[in-house]
């Protein structure tokens, strides 16, 4: 049964209903969101998977630029959040800047934050079997990426992210969400639920990209008898 509670710092009379908690399999998300390709040398397969895992989502909408709160309103991850919620979220987020060719994160290393592109271009790359980096996707404002790192899945990244020119990002890490949860648990739960929804959407796109149905195998002579 749902319960009604009043978050700390909420306006008088502004009550929020606490939705039923959902159970998510972190291990299952970890295994799928760090894909193992059937053909690692195939650039088409890698690019399709990258678009699913990092690219803009179908519901992404463009809005006017502005301050940090207004920017967060542009991000699909926080679509429908109230001004109060975005204001509290902005206080826990961190703005970071990167120079041209500077790594935001590197393939094979663990991560602990999700990123939002506020300005500039972020290039997602992956090493091919020869060890050379291959660009597979470019992200622009207000794209979000590396969402799974914010929920503490503790997995090694299967791509790298590199700044192409000056880049400004907004970062939100697991410690930030933990801090938010201690003061505003309903807001933190809402963010985690939205992250899970985004990951499930990316999972569906990734599954379609990697396991699109092909022609059924033709029976051989022995099986036809």
PyMOL commands that set and color helices and strands:
alter all, ss='L'
color gray80, all
select helices_A, chain A and resi 26-33+43-54+68-74+76-78+83-92+147-151+174-183+185-210+221-224
alter helices_A, ss='H'
color red, helices_A
select strands_A, chain A and resi 3-5+16-18+94-98+103-105+113-127+133-139+144-145+160-173
alter strands_A, ss='S'
color yellow, strands_A
deselect
rebuild
show_as cartoon
